[in-house]
Amino acid sequence: MPGTVTAVDVAVGDAVAAGQRLLVLEAMKMQHPVVAGTAGVVRSWTSSRGPRWTPARCWP
């Protein structure tokens, strides 16, 4: 579902734990947290607060 990025909680180089919130998408007037599926390190990041995202843009 398309949405707007309202919060970005990580940056390149950050270590993340499984279940840690990465960003928040707002869609249909609801906040949807996107969390890490596994522990790791963020290698690249192209999102910022504000742009509209669609599923195809997130997962080509």
ZIRASUL-V578207 format. One record per residue. NEAR is the number of other ideal C-beta (glycine too) atoms within 10 Angstrom. Layout:
near
NEAR
NEAR
This chain:
near
10
12
19
13
17
14
14
16
14
17
8
10
9
13
10
18
10
10
11
14
14
18
19
17
20
14
14
8
5
9
11
13
13
18
13
15
10
8
11
12
10
14
7
5
14
8
16
9
11
9
10
12
17
10
10
8
12
12
6
5
